[in-house]
Amino acid sequence: MTMSSPEHAHSAAAPTANTDLGSPREVVLTLLALVAGGLSSLLIVAASAKVAPMPLLFWTVDVPAMALVAGILLYARHVGMERLFHRLWLGIVGGIVLTLALDMVRTAGVHLGVLPDSITMFGNMITAAPAMAKPTAISYTLGATYHLFNGISFGLVYSILFGRTPWWGPVLFAVLFVETGMMTLPPMAAKFGPFGMAKFGTLFNGYFLDTALAHAAMGLALGVIMCNFARHRGLLSTLVTRRR
């Protein structure tokens, strides 16, 4: 029976401990994936602020950016960058799961009439149709694709920046960061005012409360994933650890 040397045992444990940022190549690819993966949620804001039309942003920025993330994921797998591969894979899976959780609450709000159907709005914007016009099969599919890209975007950003955290970390991220962004930035703030105050005259309105609940559900779903399956801390927590 062969016993492992202390050096070998330390090397095997290193990926889990994750006290290093990795090689320069891994750092560059990680930051590139962070930027590319994080773009999706910003595009609807840019289009609503008339920085550029949504069809242009979707086809020339969002789709290539997600393709780049997929390429980095496959490359990391091919060359054995286990930490980068796992961060990206878990971010994508977490993004899909959190989108499903969010939609369970969001769909209820749409049916109750307190929320507009964001998938319809996204799809119509991508096809250059009036925002809340009746969707076609193509526009709704494109809207659902962009909606899913948004969820994956949030999953990737959290996985790369924060990584392994308690379950409540993603909940705070979703409620304090994502919900606040939605409530104060275009296109929703332009329609309803910050937190729905312009339309409803009170903070206790169905629009704000339903979206807050939806984002809490989204954060909880991501929290279950990150708490139970993430193997590594994210870039921010790694940098904090290195400075201590």
Summary of the structure (lengths in Angstrom):
residues: 244
radius of gyration: 19.8
end to end distance: 40.4
largest distance: 74.5
contacts: 819
relative contact order: 0.15
helix: 77%
strand: 1%
